[in-house]
Amino acid sequence: MANPDPQTALFTTTQVRALDRAAIGDGIAGIELMERAARAALDALRRRWPQAGNLCVLCGPGNNGGDGFLLATLARAAGLQANVIALPGQPSGDAAIARERFLAEGGQMSSAAAAVPEADVYVDALFGSGLNRAPAGDAAILIAAVNAQAGPVLALDVPSGLDSDSGVAFEPCVRAAATVCFVGWKRGLFTANGPDQCGERSLATLDIPAHVYAHAEPDAMLLAPRALPPRPRDSHKGRYGHVLAIGGDLGAGGAVRMCGEAAARVGAGLVSVATREANVGPILAARPELMPHGVHVPRNLEPLMARATLLAIGPGLGQDDWGQGLWYAALDAGKPTVLDADGLNLLARHPRALPGRIVLTPHPGEAARLLEVTTAEVQADRFAAARKLAQKYRAVVVLKGAGSLIADPEGRVTVCPWGNPGMASGGMGDVLTGVIAGLLAQDLDTWDAACLGVGLHARAGDLAARAGERGLLASDLFPYLRALVNGRG
């Protein structure tokens, strides 16, 4: 990818270090980059906490600590009080220059054994992206002490204790109210524990020229807000696809109903539902625009699938004989498919060939079953897990969770920066399945439908959560989905 946009490109730590070296090779001295980072961080601090007059800066022995020493120097020059607590260890290179400058200009520093004082804002410059293991010793004590303080924390580059590649938070890990990331986004800031530990994220590219980024190949990309274009005036429902949602075993009719409605809300022309006979009346009463059909045995699916453009399989399906029979029949049809929930659990139990156009939408537990690993292993490297799933099943895969990932068999990955904890409630996955199916019905390819669908779903969740995250229901997303897919959110 030529000329990636730094604001949407996600890099590994190794890739960002290569960008650092390229910038220095382009003529920007290392100490100058450090000074720019300190200025950017202080500017961010003062924008976020304009009344802050008393800072406590925690500095490690590496370059992240050098950023902290220079920030403290700039803060003192601006009339702020800046206390520095430094970890043991003799810095070298630019970090040593930064510390000597702080001391030469009258700054004083305390050892890590000192008590952490009260401050308006704490600045974490202990390790940044330079740590890939749990902090220990004095560093662990300092992190725990800062996390116990009432004042907010600004992390420089990466909260110390967060793996900047995987987003896994070691114990202990700084919990920041805000993080200023330097040069390029580290991918771990956006998934797993990253969003919780980082707080509000901002990127400072340090005025590195665009040509330095020109040939950098990001590891992943952030989703950007998108909508579908306006329809022509002579539209008719036959132009926008026919989704068949399959699921809703006894007691689970709501799942397939929400899936069907979500497909309709993002613009599918027609939506049918294949479900248990007992669900037909309630679905018609709740959403008469859907076309539910009672299906007793797999052969009852055949006329429904013949009329459908694509299938959404899994919401409320169950794994007993009824659900398993429908699952086999649906996959044998070879139609474009979105596979979720028990559709995925059945795939893990009964591996088989899949249709050529398919999107899988596992949560981490389902992903673990599909990969035959533990959920902890999936969460330890969500990027690798998503890529392995996409390659194994030759599918576009949505690995759900904090910072949902979309991967394809060629190794492409995008990361969703939206969503909130209120979406951890029953039915959200069923709605996502319907959203992606409804977009596939409108002739989007599997990659675009998955990326747009994940973004619409998460953004709708954020809009719905303005009234509060707790108590957010999956069906609360429907009016926002309709607005967003039309570019009105």
C-alpha positions in Angstrom: 0.0 0.0 0.0 1.6 3.3 -1.1 1.2 6.5 0.9 -0.8 5.2 3.8 -2.7 7.7 5.9 -0.9 7.8 9.3 -4.3 8.5 11.0 -5.8 5.2 9.8 -2.7 3.0 9.4 -1.9 0.5 12.2 1.7 -0.7 12.7 3.6 -3.2 14.7 6.2 -1.9 17.2 8.9 -3.1 14.9 7.4 -1.2 11.9 7.2 2.0 14.0 10.8 1.7 15.0 11.7 1.4 11.3 9.8 4.6 10.7 11.8 6.3 13.4 15.0 5.2 11.8 13.8 6.4 8.4 12.9 9.8 9.8 16.4 10.1 11.4 17.9 8.9 8.1 15.9 11.7 6.4 17.7 14.3 8.5 15.7 14.7 11.6 18.0 14.2 14.7 16.8 11.7 17.3 16.8 14.4 20.0 14.7 16.6 17.8 12.1 13.8 17.5 12.1 13.5 21.2 11.6 17.2 21.6 8.7 17.2 19.2 7.1 14.3 21.1 7.5 16.2 24.4 5.9 19.3 22.9 3.0 17.3 21.4 2.4 15.5 24.7 2.4 18.7 26.8 0.1 20.4 24.3 -2.3 17.4 24.6 -2.1 17.5 28.4 -2.9 21.2 28.5 -5.8 20.9 26.1 -7.4 18.1 28.1 -6.6 19.4 31.6 -6.2 23.2 31.2 -6.3 23.9 34.9 -3.5 21.4 35.7 -0.6 23.2 37.4 1.1 20.3 39.2 2.5 17.3 37.3 4.1 14.2 38.4 6.2 12.6 35.6 7.4 9.0 35.9 10.4 8.4 33.7 12.1 5.1 32.7 15.7 4.7 31.6 14.9 4.5 27.8 13.7 6.8 25.1 10.1 6.9 26.6 11.7 8.3 29.8 13.6 10.8 27.6 10.2 12.1 26.3 9.1 12.4 29.9 12.2 14.4 31.0 11.8 16.8 28.1 8.0 17.2 28.8 8.9 18.1 32.5 11.5 20.6 31.2 8.9 22.3 29.0 6.3 22.2 31.7 8.6 24.0 34.1 9.5 26.6 31.5 5.7 27.2 31.1 5.3 27.9 34.8 4.0 24.5 35.8 5.3 22.4 38.7 6.8 19.1 37.4 8.0 16.5 39.8 10.0 13.6 38.3 10.3 10.1 39.7 12.9 8.1 37.8 13.5 4.4 37.7 17.0 3.1 38.4 19.3 2.7 35.4 21.6 5.0 33.4 20.0 6.3 30.2 22.1 6.5 27.1 22.0 8.4 23.8 19.2 10.9 23.4 17.5 9.8 26.6 20.7 10.7 28.5 20.7 14.1 26.8 17.1 14.7 27.8 17.7 13.9 31.4 20.8 16.1 31.6 18.9 19.0 30.1 16.2 18.6 32.7 18.7 18.6 35.5 20.8 21.4 34.0 17.7 23.7 33.9 17.0 23.2 37.6 14.8 20.1 37.6 15.0 17.6 40.4 14.1 14.0 40.4 13.3 11.5 43.1 14.1 7.8 43.1 11.6 5.2 42.5 11.6 4.4 46.2 10.0 7.8 46.9 6.3 8.0 47.6 4.2 9.1 44.7 2.9 12.6 45.5 -0.5 14.1 44.8 -0.7 15.8 41.4 -3.2 17.2 39.0 -2.0 14.9 36.2 0.4 12.0 36.2 2.6 11.4 33.1 3.5 7.8 32.3 6.9 7.8 30.6 8.2 4.6 32.0 8.4 2.2 29.1 5.9 3.0 26.3 6.2 0.4 23.5 9.5 -0.9 24.8 8.0 -3.5 27.1 6.7 -6.9 26.1 6.5 -8.6 29.6 5.0 -7.8 33.0 6.6 -4.9 34.8 8.5 -6.0 37.9 10.4 -4.5 40.8 10.3 -0.7 41.2 8.4 -0.3 38.0 5.5 -2.5 39.2 5.4 -0.7 42.5 5.2 2.7 40.7 2.5 1.6 38.3 0.4 0.3 41.1 0.9 3.5 43.1 -0.1 5.7 40.2 -3.2 3.6 39.4 -4.3 4.1 43.0 -4.1 7.9 42.8 -7.1 10.1 42.1 -5.5 12.2 39.5 -5.7 11.2 35.8 -2.8 9.7 33.8 -1.5 10.8 30.5 0.5 7.9 28.9 3.3 8.7 26.4 3.1 6.5 23.3 1.7 3.4 25.0 0.6 2.9 28.6 3.4 1.1 30.4 2.6 -2.6 30.8 0.5 -2.8 27.6 1.8 -5.0 24.9 1.7 -2.6 22.0 1.4 -5.3 19.4 -1.3 -7.6 20.9 -3.2 -5.1 23.2 -2.7 -7.5 26.1 -2.3 -5.7 29.5 0.2 -7.3 31.7 -0.1 -7.0 35.5 0.3 -4.3 36.5 -0.5 -1.9 33.7 -1.0 1.8 33.7 -4.6 2.7 33.2 -4.5 6.0 31.4 -7.2 8.6 30.9 -5.5 9.6 27.7 -2.6 8.3 25.5 -0.6 10.3 23.0 0.9 7.9 20.5 4.0 9.0 18.6 5.0 8.5 14.9 2.4 5.8 14.0 -0.5 4.0 15.7 0.6 0.9 17.4 -2.0 -1.7 16.6 -2.4 -3.0 20.2 -4.0 0.3 21.3 -7.2 -0.6 19.5 -8.1 -4.1 20.5 -8.2 -6.5 23.5 -7.3 -4.5 26.7 -5.9 -1.6 24.7 -8.9 0.6 24.6 -9.5 0.3 28.3 -5.9 1.0 29.2 -5.4 3.9 26.8 -8.4 6.0 27.4 -8.7 8.8 24.8 -6.2 8.2 22.1 -4.5 10.8 19.9 -1.7 10.5 17.4 1.2 12.9 17.0 3.2 12.2 13.8 5.9 14.7 15.0 5.9 16.5 11.6 7.6 13.6 10.0 7.4 14.2 6.2 4.8 12.2 4.2 7.4 10.6 2.0 8.8 8.8 5.1 5.5 7.0 5.3 5.2 6.5 1.6 6.5 3.0 1.3 5.6 1.8 4.8 3.2 -1.2 4.6 0.8 -1.0 7.6 0.0 -4.3 9.4 -3.7 -3.3 9.6 -6.0 -0.4 9.0 -8.6 1.4 11.1 -12.1 1.4 9.8 -13.3 4.8 8.6 -17.0 6.0 8.7 -18.9 5.0 5.6 -22.5 4.8 4.3 -24.1 3.5 1.1 -24.8 5.9 -1.8 -28.3 7.2 -2.5 -30.5 4.9 -4.6 -31.7 5.7 -8.0 -35.3 6.9 -8.2 -36.5 3.9 -10.2 -35.5 1.4 -7.5 -37.5 -1.6 -6.7 -37.1 -4.2 -4.0 -35.9 -6.9 -6.4 -32.7 -4.9 -6.9 -31.6 -5.1 -3.3 -31.5 -8.8 -2.6 -33.5 -11.3 -0.7 -32.0 -12.5 2.7 -33.1 -15.8 4.2 -32.3 -15.8 8.0 -32.2 -19.4 9.3 -32.5 -20.1 13.0 -34.7 -19.6 16.0 -35.1 -22.9 17.8 -37.7 -23.2 20.5 -37.2 -20.4 22.9 -34.8 -18.5 20.7 -37.1 -16.9 18.1 -36.0 -13.4 19.1 -32.5 -14.0 17.8 -33.5 -14.8 14.2 -36.2 -12.1 14.3 -33.5 -9.5 15.2 -31.2 -10.8 12.6 -34.0 -10.4 10.0 -34.9 -7.0 11.0 -31.3 -5.8 11.0 -31.0 -7.0 7.4 -34.1 -5.0 6.5 -33.0 -1.9 8.4 -29.8 -1.6 6.3 -31.7 -1.9 3.1 -32.2 -5.5 2.0 -35.1 -5.6 -0.5 -36.8 -8.7 1.0 -36.1 -10.7 4.2 -37.5 -14.2 4.8 -37.1 -16.2 8.0 -36.9 -20.0 8.3 -37.6 -20.9 11.9 -39.7 -23.1 14.2 -43.5 -22.9 13.5 -44.1 -21.5 17.0 -42.1 -18.4 16.1 -44.0 -17.4 13.0 -46.9 -15.6 14.8 -44.7 -13.7 17.2 -42.4 -12.5 14.4 -45.3 -11.4 12.2 -46.8 -9.5 15.2 -43.5 -7.8 16.0 -42.3 -7.1 12.5 -44.8 -7.7 9.7 -42.4 -6.7 7.0 -40.5 -10.0 7.6 -41.7 -13.2 6.0 -41.4 -16.0 8.5 -41.9 -19.6 7.5 -42.2 -22.6 9.8 -39.6 -25.2 8.8 -39.9 -28.7 10.3 -37.3 -30.6 8.3 -34.4 -29.6 5.9 -36.3 -30.2 2.7 -38.7 -27.4 3.8 -35.8 -25.1 3.2 -35.4 -25.8 -0.5 -38.1 -23.5 -1.9 -37.1 -20.7 0.5 -33.4 -21.0 -0.5 -34.3 -21.1 -4.2 -35.8 -17.6 -3.8 -33.1 -16.2 -1.6 -30.0 -14.2 -2.7 -28.0 -15.2 0.4 -28.3 -16.9 3.7 -27.7 -15.8 7.3 -27.3 -19.0 9.4 -27.0 -19.4 13.1 -29.0 -16.9 15.3 -30.8 -19.1 17.8 -30.2 -22.2 15.6 -29.2 -24.6 18.3 -27.1 -27.7 17.8 -29.7 -30.5 18.1 -31.0 -32.5 15.1 -33.3 -29.7 13.9 -30.6 -27.1 13.8 -27.9 -29.4 12.5 -30.2 -30.6 9.7 -30.9 -27.0 8.5 -27.2 -26.1 8.8 -26.1 -28.9 6.5 -28.9 -28.2 4.0 -28.1 -24.4 3.9 -24.4 -24.9 3.5 -25.0 -27.5 0.8 -26.9 -24.8 -1.2 -23.6 -23.0 -1.8 -25.2 -19.5 -1.7 -23.4 -16.5 -0.2 -23.6 -16.9 3.5 -23.1 -15.2 6.9 -22.4 -17.8 9.5 -22.7 -17.0 13.2 -23.4 -18.4 16.7 -24.4 -22.1 16.6 -23.6 -22.1 12.9 -20.0 -21.7 13.9 -20.2 -24.1 16.8 -21.5 -26.8 14.4 -18.6 -26.0 12.0 -16.1 -26.6 14.8 -17.8 -29.9 15.5 -18.3 -30.9 11.9 -15.6 -29.4 9.7 -16.7 -29.2 6.0 -16.3 -27.2 2.8 -17.9 -23.8 2.8 -19.5 -21.6 0.1 -17.1 -19.5 -1.9 -18.6 -16.2 -0.6 -18.8 -16.5 3.2 -18.4 -14.3 6.3 -17.8 -15.9 9.7 -18.5 -13.8 12.8 -17.1 -15.6 15.8 -16.6 -14.2 19.3 -13.3 -15.3 21.0 -14.8 -18.5 22.4 -16.2 -19.5 19.1 -12.9 -18.6 17.4 -11.0 -20.8 19.9 -13.2 -23.8 19.0 -12.7 -23.2 15.3 -8.9 -23.0 15.8 -8.8 -25.8 18.4 -7.1 -23.6 20.9 -8.1 -21.8 24.1 -9.9 -18.5 24.3 -6.9 -17.1 26.2 -4.7 -18.0 23.2 -7.0 -16.2 20.8 -7.0 -13.1 23.0 -3.2 -13.2 23.4 -2.9 -12.4 19.7 -6.1 -11.4 18.1 -4.5 -10.3 14.9 -2.9 -13.7 14.4 -6.1 -15.5 15.4 -8.2 -13.6 12.9 -5.7 -14.2 10.1 -5.5 -17.9 10.9 -9.3 -18.3 10.8 -9.5 -16.4 7.5 -6.8 -18.6 5.9 -8.1 -21.9 7.4 -11.7 -21.4 6.2 -11.0 -19.2 3.1 -13.5 -16.7 4.5 -13.8 -13.1 5.6 -13.7 -13.3 9.4 -15.1 -10.9 11.9 -13.4 -11.6 15.3 -15.7 -9.8 17.7 -14.8 -8.1 20.9 -13.2 -4.9 22.1 -11.7 -3.6 18.8 -13.4 -6.1 16.5 -11.1 -7.3 13.7 -12.0 -8.1 10.1 -9.6 -10.4 8.2 -9.5 -12.0 4.8 -7.5 -15.0 3.5 -4.9 -12.8 1.9 -3.9 -11.4 5.4 -5.7 -8.0 5.2 -7.0 -6.8 8.6 -9.0 -3.8 9.6 -9.8 -2.8 13.2 -13.0 -1.2 14.4 -12.3 1.8 16.7 -16.0 2.2 17.8 -18.3 0.3 20.2 -18.8 0.3 23.9 -19.3 -2.0 26.9 -23.1 -1.6 26.7 -23.0 -3.8 23.6 -22.1 -6.8 25.8 -25.7 -7.9 25.9 -27.8 -10.6 24.3 -28.7 -10.2 20.7 -25.9 -7.8 19.6 -24.3 -10.6 17.5 -27.6 -11.5 15.9 -28.0 -7.9 14.8 -24.5 -7.8 13.4 -25.2 -11.0 11.4 -28.3 -9.4 9.9 -26.5 -6.1 9.1 -23.7 -7.9 7.2 -26.3 -10.1 5.4 -28.3 -7.1 4.4 -25.3 -5.4 2.9 -24.2 -8.5 1.0 -27.7 -8.6 -0.4 -27.1 -5.2 -1.9 -24.2 -6.5 -4.0 -21.3 -5.6 -1.7 -18.5 -8.2 -1.7 -17.8 -10.1 1.5 -14.9 -7.8 2.5 -16.8 -4.5 2.0 -20.0 -5.9 3.6 -18.1 -7.1 6.7 -16.1 -3.9 7.1 -19.1 -1.6 6.5 -21.4 -3.8 8.6 -19.0 -3.9 11.6 -18.6 -0.1 11.5 -22.3 0.6 11.2 -23.1 -1.8 14.0 -20.5 -0.3 16.4 -21.3 3.3 15.5 -25.1 2.6 16.0 -24.2 1.1 19.4 -22.3 4.3 20.4 -25.2 6.5 19.4 -27.7 4.3 21.2 -25.4 4.4 24.3 -25.7 8.1 24.7 -28.6 7.4 27.0 -26.3 5.1 29.1 -24.4 1.9 28.4 -26.1 -0.2 31.0 -29.5 -1.5 29.8 -28.6 -1.0 26.1 -30.6 -3.5 24.1 -29.7 -4.9 20.7 -33.0 -3.6 19.2 -32.1 -0.1 20.3 -29.6 0.0 17.4 -32.3 -0.2 14.7 -33.1 3.5 14.2 -29.5 4.4 14.3 -28.6 1.7 11.7 -31.1 3.1 9.3 -29.7 6.7 9.8 -26.1 5.7 9.5 -26.4 3.5 6.4 -28.0 6.5 4.7 -25.2 8.8 5.8 -27.2 10.7 8.4 -25.4 9.7 11.6 
